[in-house]
Amino acid sequence: MKGIKINIYLILLLSAALLMPITTQGQSLENFKMIWEARYDNISFGDKQNRIQASLRIPFEINLFDGYYLIGLTSTGSNFTSRWENVKDFRVSGENRRFNLNLRQLYLQKEWENSRIQFGSIPTVKGNVSSTGLGSNGWIDGGRFQFNISSAIVEFVAGSLTDLNTPNFLDRNFILNYFETEISKKFSENTLAEISYERLGKDDYLRGEYRVDIYPSAKNYFQLTLESFVHLNNSSVSYGITFESDLLKWFNEDLEEYAELKIYFNHTDEKIGTRGFLTDDFYRFGNTLTIELTGKITDDKKIRWFSENYISKDPRFLVGLRIDLGK
């Protein structure tokens, strides 16, 4: 299977290399960022984790020609779901610190008026990140075809979801083991519903999501999201309820985005399988209530703060800072 992997990425890289020399005049770097983050993370009052961590993500986007893009993500982190590296572990003296960058995603993309194609090491999500969706720092080595029908968006994904501890896409084996079909539809300007079928290896899953924006007043709104994720082979489930709002804007519109609140309850059965703990907000099996706060420090939003408090069998608290640099 490694030969298949090499062939796929050779085609991807050679295609980009062949296209670039003949289109130099029309090429442009349309997006390049460096996203620095640092956080203090404490689990079970320091008994399980007591550490300072950091991460660096470098997303980039090159317009090759006529709307053909080469898009990539370089990031720290040693596995599918995490971008974090330990800077200081207060429970271990003299630990070996690692801060490696890996090219997690690299793919070609072409968009038309009502459709989009991606090929390569593609992102796990097409737009908004769902709590029961695949982790946003992960990858799928394969392709995505997305198109619009009226007010609905239909998506097909096929590829390899393997080597979860190998974030460098050049080192991963290609095994065709992942398939997804998703339909999302807006029923009004404020209401969105999604349903998807996924197959990972021999496991089949069904995921549903309902998201609604509720406006109690003209000043502000809150968003309510209901999600469920079912393992069709053994009936185990993961489900979540999310409440989001701009907290300080309720009191003063000038304080918009200084303290955005997200409250998320999740239950995940232990028999949910591999796909169940590859979700974006997975912390542990069983019940978890998470309270997240984030806000801008500067008006241009390039410096932000964040905190998360997990109420569960293993309580967790973290607080950190994020800095965005680039165009």
C-alpha angles and dihedrals in degrees: 000000000000089000089057090052093051093048093051094051094041087057090049096048096040091050091054092044093050094046098047101062093054095046102044094128094056099041121109138173099232100173132023124155140167110208112193121190134177128181145172111230125193124178124187092356091301097310094109104020135006109163152127115236136184138192139192125198124185113189117181137180126195122191102217097182141311094008096313107136135193106208130182146167125212114188148158120246133095102233146033099273103034134068094176130111126190115251096173128005108195091196095057126053120213095005120171108251121212128197106171126165119216132186097238098171134025122160147146118244134190124182130195128183095279105011145050135198126198126184129181129032095349133188118264094235133048098206132328116037114239122205092232094040124098115287112279092225092056134086146224116211101215138047144307129206117190129177140167126241111186104304094341129092118212121197134187122190129180130170150088124318101179142116092048091182093052108082095171105090093208090062098049124102118233114232116162098229108127131077131168136181117186135178121191125181137182112223092184138349089278103035130074131174130188135187126181142174119213134184121195113179105312095337123101124204138185120202130189133183135183120188127182134176112217120200112200088171140005089253100066146348141207130221123226120196128186118192136178132182121189130192100219095200098058103011094240114149147204118196137170144188119205130191119189133178144146098259104197095039089074088067102034129006090211088067094062113146095007092108118015115182129211123179115187131181118193136179120189125180116225092232093058092109133223095313091058096066095041089076121120098246100033114140108153142333118273123030125343131172113199126193114193129185127184135165147163121265096187125042092240088058092232091124117048138165128217141182135185130195119192117198108197144103086298105038117211136191129185136169129183155152132247128200123189119200128178143048 
